[in-house]
Amino acid sequence: MEITKINGEEIKIGKTSITVKGDNGKTKGVIKNCNVINNLLPPRTLFEVAYKLRKKNIKVMDFLQ
């Protein structure tokens, strides 16, 4: 499943994956091999990503904590 196809569905975030649930509560799709960005990026790059996310009205602090 592509992350761009998630639109208002219920999601469950795991350590390395995101599970998308359908209306009936069953798994609709799984996005694998996810990484936490603040563990992988140097601070300068992290702030650049945070700035771009903020410009798109994505809550940045939810991702950085």
DSSP file (Angstrom, degrees, kcal/mol; ACC not computed):
  #  RESIDUE AA STRUCTURE BP1 BP2  ACC     N-H-->O    O-->H-N    N-H-->O    O-->H-N    TCO  KAPPA ALPHA  PHI   PSI    X-CA   Y-CA   Z-CA
    1    1 A M              0   0    0      0, 0.0     2,-0.3     0, 0.0    31,-0.1   0.000 360.0 360.0 360.0 142.1    0.0    0.0    0.0
    2    2 A E    >   -     0   0    0      1,-0.1     3,-1.6    29,-0.1     4,-0.2  -0.718 360.0-133.3 -90.9 140.8    1.2    3.5   -0.8
    3    3 A I  G >  S+     0   0    0     -2,-0.3     3,-1.1     1,-0.3    -1,-0.1   0.765 104.4  64.5 -65.3 -24.7    1.2    6.0    2.0
    4    4 A T  G 3  S+     0   0    0      1,-0.2    -1,-0.3     3,-0.0    -2,-0.0   0.644  92.3  64.3 -73.2 -13.5   -0.5    8.6   -0.3
    5    5 A K  G <  S+     0   0    0     -3,-1.6     2,-0.6     2,-0.0    -1,-0.2   0.482  74.8 103.1 -89.4  -2.9   -3.6    6.4   -0.5
    6    6 A I    <   +     0   0    0     -3,-1.1     2,-0.3    -4,-0.2     5,-0.0  -0.713  43.8 165.7 -79.6 120.4   -4.4    6.7    3.2
    7    7 A N  S    S-     0   0    0     -2,-0.6     3,-0.1     3,-0.1    -1,-0.0  -0.692  70.3 -35.5-141.3  84.7   -7.3    9.2    3.4
    8    8 A G  S    S+     0   0    0      1,-0.3     2,-0.1    -2,-0.3    -2,-0.1   0.472  94.6 137.4  84.4   1.6   -9.1    9.4    6.7
    9    9 A E        -     0   0    0      1,-0.1    -1,-0.3    11,-0.0     2,-0.3  -0.394  63.7 -97.0 -76.4 159.8   -8.8    5.7    7.5
   10   10 A E  E     -A   21   0A   0     11,-0.7    11,-3.1    12,-0.1     2,-0.3  -0.579  46.1-165.8 -74.4 136.4   -7.9    4.4   11.0
   11   11 A I  E     -A   20   0A   0     -2,-0.3     2,-0.4     9,-0.2     9,-0.2  -0.910  17.6-154.7-125.8 154.5   -4.2    3.7   11.3
   12   12 A K  E     -A   19   0A   0      7,-2.4     7,-2.9    -2,-0.3     2,-0.6  -0.993  16.7-147.9-126.9 122.1   -2.1    1.8   13.9
   13   13 A I  E     -A   18   0A   0     -2,-0.4     5,-0.2     5,-0.2     2,-0.1  -0.802  19.4-179.8 -97.3 123.3    1.5    2.8   14.1
   14   14 A G        -     0   0    0      3,-3.1    -1,-0.0    -2,-0.6     0, 0.0  -0.358  46.5 -84.9-105.1-171.3    4.0    0.1   15.0
   15   15 A K  S    S+     0   0    0      1,-0.2    21,-0.1    -2,-0.1     3,-0.0   0.900 122.4   2.4 -65.8 -42.4    7.8    0.2   15.5
   16   16 A T  S    S+     0   0    0     19,-0.1    18,-2.8    17,-0.0    17,-0.4   0.215 127.3  51.1-130.6  14.5    8.6   -0.3   11.8
   17   17 A S        -     0   0    0     16,-0.2    -3,-3.1    15,-0.2     2,-0.4  -0.971  59.3-140.0-149.0 163.3    5.2   -0.3   10.1
   18   18 A I  E     -AB  13  31A   0     13,-2.4    13,-2.9    -2,-0.3     2,-0.5  -0.995  19.4-156.3-125.4 123.0    1.9    1.4    9.7
   19   19 A T  E     -AB  12  30A   0     -7,-2.9    -7,-2.4    -2,-0.4     2,-0.5  -0.874   5.2-151.4-103.0 129.6   -1.3   -0.7    9.5
   20   20 A V  E     -AB  11  29A   0      9,-3.1     8,-3.5    -2,-0.5     9,-1.5  -0.882  10.0-153.5-102.8 126.4   -4.4    0.8    7.8
   21   21 A K  E     -AB  10  27A   0    -11,-3.1   -11,-0.7    -2,-0.5     6,-0.2  -0.797   7.6-139.4-101.0 140.5   -7.7   -0.5    9.0
   22   22 A G    >   -     0   0    0      4,-3.2     3,-1.4    -2,-0.4   -12,-0.1  -0.145  38.5 -85.4 -83.6-174.8  -10.9   -0.5    6.9
   23   23 A D  T 3  S+     0   0    0      1,-0.3    -1,-0.0     2,-0.1    -2,-0.0   0.812 127.9  52.5 -64.1 -31.9  -14.4    0.4    7.9
   24   24 A N  T 3  S-     0   0    0      2,-0.1    -1,-0.3     1,-0.0     3,-0.1   0.377 120.0-106.0 -88.2   5.5  -15.1   -3.1    9.2
   25   25 A G  S <  S+     0   0    0     -3,-1.4     2,-0.2     1,-0.3    -2,-0.1   0.413  80.5 126.1  87.7  -2.1  -12.0   -3.1   11.4
   26   26 A K  S    S-     0   0    0      1,-0.1    -4,-3.2    -5,-0.1    -1,-0.3  -0.549  73.2 -87.9 -88.8 157.0  -10.1   -5.5    9.2
   27   27 A T  E     +B   21   0A   0     -6,-0.2    -6,-0.3    -2,-0.2     3,-0.1  -0.448  39.5 180.0 -66.7 125.8   -6.6   -4.7    7.8
   28   28 A K  E     -     0   0A   0     -8,-3.5     2,-0.3     1,-0.4    -7,-0.2   0.747  64.1 -25.1 -95.9 -31.3   -6.8   -2.8    4.6
   29   29 A G  E     -B   20   0A   0     -9,-1.5    -9,-3.1   -28,-0.1     2,-0.4  -0.973  52.2-133.9-173.7 164.1   -3.1   -2.5    4.0
   30   30 A V  E     -B   19   0A   0     -2,-0.3     2,-0.6   -11,-0.2   -11,-0.2  -0.997   5.4-155.4-133.7 134.9    0.3   -2.3    5.6
   31   31 A I  E     -B   18   0A   0    -13,-2.9   -13,-2.4    -2,-0.4     3,-0.3  -0.959  26.9-164.8-108.0 119.0    3.2    0.1    5.0
   32   32 A K        +     0   0    0     -2,-0.6   -15,-0.2   -15,-0.2    -2,-0.0  -0.510  54.3  35.9-105.0 168.8    6.5   -1.6    6.0
   33   33 A N  S    S+     0   0    0    -17,-0.4     2,-0.3     1,-0.2   -16,-0.2   0.867  71.3 165.6  60.1  43.8   10.1   -0.5    6.7
   34   34 A C        -     0   0    0    -18,-2.8     2,-0.3    -3,-0.3    -1,-0.2  -0.637  16.6-163.2 -86.3 147.1    9.2    2.8    8.4
   35   35 A N        -     0   0    0     -2,-0.3     2,-0.5   -19,-0.0   -19,-0.1  -0.957  26.6-111.2-129.2 149.8   11.8    4.6   10.4
   36   36 A V    >>  -     0   0    0     -2,-0.3     3,-1.3     1,-0.2     4,-0.6  -0.703  27.7-148.0 -78.4 122.5   11.6    7.4   12.9
   37   37 A I  H >> S+     0   0    0     -2,-0.5     4,-1.9     1,-0.3     3,-0.9   0.833  91.0  60.1 -68.3 -31.7   13.1   10.4   11.2
   38   38 A N  H 34 S+     0   0    0     25,-0.3    -1,-0.3     1,-0.2     8,-0.1   0.649 104.2  52.2 -74.6  -9.6   14.5   12.1   14.3
   39   39 A N  H <4 S+     0   0    0     -3,-1.3    -1,-0.2     1,-0.1    -2,-0.2   0.636 116.8  37.5 -90.8 -16.5   16.7    9.0   14.9
   40   40 A L  H << S+     0   0    0     -3,-0.9    -2,-0.2    -4,-0.6    -3,-0.1   0.711 102.0  72.7-108.0 -25.6   18.2    8.9   11.4
   41   41 A L  S  < S-     0   0    0     -4,-1.9     0, 0.0     1,-0.1     0, 0.0  -0.665  77.5-114.9-100.7 147.6   18.7   12.5   10.3
   42   42 A P     >  -     0   0    0      0, 0.0     4,-2.4     0, 0.0     3,-0.4  -0.431  40.6-104.8 -68.4 155.0   21.3   15.1   11.4
   43   43 A P  H  > S+     0   0    0      0, 0.0     4,-2.3     0, 0.0     5,-0.2   0.849 118.4  54.3 -53.6 -41.0   19.7   18.1   13.2
   44   44 A R  H  > S+     0   0    0      1,-0.2     4,-1.5     2,-0.2     5,-0.1   0.931 112.6  42.9 -61.3 -45.3   20.1   20.5   10.2
   45   45 A T  H  > S+     0   0    0     -3,-0.4     4,-2.4     1,-0.2    -1,-0.2   0.875 110.9  56.8 -67.1 -38.0   18.2   18.1    7.9
   46   46 A L  H  X S+     0   0    0     -4,-2.4     4,-2.5     1,-0.2    -2,-0.2   0.905 107.2  47.8 -60.3 -42.8   15.6   17.4   10.5
   47   47 A F  H  X S+     0   0    0     -4,-2.3     4,-2.2     2,-0.2    -1,-0.2   0.842 109.5  53.3 -69.6 -32.5   14.8   21.1   10.9
   48   48 A E  H  X S+     0   0    0     -4,-1.5     4,-2.0    -5,-0.2    -2,-0.2   0.920 111.3  45.9 -65.1 -43.1   14.5   21.4    7.1
   49   49 A V  H  X S+     0   0    0     -4,-2.4     4,-2.4     2,-0.2    -2,-0.2   0.918 111.9  51.7 -64.2 -43.5   12.1   18.5    7.0
   50   50 A A  H  X S+     0   0    0     -4,-2.5     4,-2.4     1,-0.2    -2,-0.2   0.891 108.6  51.6 -60.7 -40.3   10.1   20.0    9.9
   51   51 A Y  H  X S+     0   0    0     -4,-2.2     4,-1.8     2,-0.2    -1,-0.2   0.917 110.7  47.4 -62.8 -44.1    9.9   23.4    8.1
   52   52 A K  H  X S+     0   0    0     -4,-2.0     4,-0.8     2,-0.2    -2,-0.2   0.878 112.5  49.5 -66.5 -37.9    8.5   21.7    4.9
   53   53 A L  H ><>S+     0   0    0     -4,-2.4     5,-2.2     1,-0.2     3,-0.7   0.910 109.0  52.4 -66.3 -41.7    6.0   19.7    6.9
   54   54 A R  H ><5S+     0   0    0     -4,-2.4     3,-1.7     1,-0.2    -2,-0.2   0.872 104.1  56.6 -62.0 -37.2    4.8   22.8    8.8
   55   55 A K  H 3<5S+     0   0    0     -4,-1.8    -1,-0.2     1,-0.3    -2,-0.2   0.771 106.3  51.2 -65.1 -25.0    4.3   24.6    5.5
   56   56 A K  T <<5S-     0   0    0     -4,-0.8    -1,-0.3    -3,-0.7    -2,-0.2   0.185 121.2-109.4 -96.6  16.0    1.9   21.8    4.5
   57   57 A N  T < 5 +     0   0    0     -3,-1.7     2,-0.5     1,-0.2    -3,-0.2   0.825  68.9 146.8  60.6  36.2    0.0   22.1    7.8
   58   58 A I      < -     0   0    0     -5,-2.2     2,-0.7    -8,-0.1    -1,-0.2  -0.894  59.2-111.0-100.5 131.3    1.2   18.8    9.2
   59   59 A K     >  -     0   0    0     -2,-0.5     4,-0.6     1,-0.2     3,-0.3  -0.464  34.8-171.4 -66.3 108.2    1.7   18.9   13.0
   60   60 A V  H >> S+     0   0    0     -2,-0.7     4,-1.5     1,-0.2     3,-1.3   0.886  76.1  59.5 -72.7 -41.0    5.4   18.7   13.3
   61   61 A M  H 3> S+     0   0    0      1,-0.3     4,-0.8     2,-0.2    -1,-0.2   0.772  96.4  63.4 -65.8 -24.7    5.7   18.2   17.0
   62   62 A D  H 34 S+     0   0    0     -3,-0.3    -1,-0.3     1,-0.2    -2,-0.2   0.846 109.3  41.5 -63.0 -32.9    3.7   15.0   16.8
   63   63 A F  H << S+     0   0    0     -3,-1.3   -25,-0.3    -4,-0.6    -2,-0.2   0.762 112.4  53.3 -84.7 -27.0    6.5   13.6   14.7
   64   64 A L  H  <        0   0    0     -4,-1.5    -2,-0.2     1,-0.2    -1,-0.2   0.507 360.0 360.0 -91.7  -3.6    9.4   15.0   16.6
   65   65 A Q     <        0   0    0     -4,-0.8    -1,-0.2    -3,-0.1    -2,-0.1   0.450 360.0 360.0 -97.6 360.0    8.5   13.6   20.1
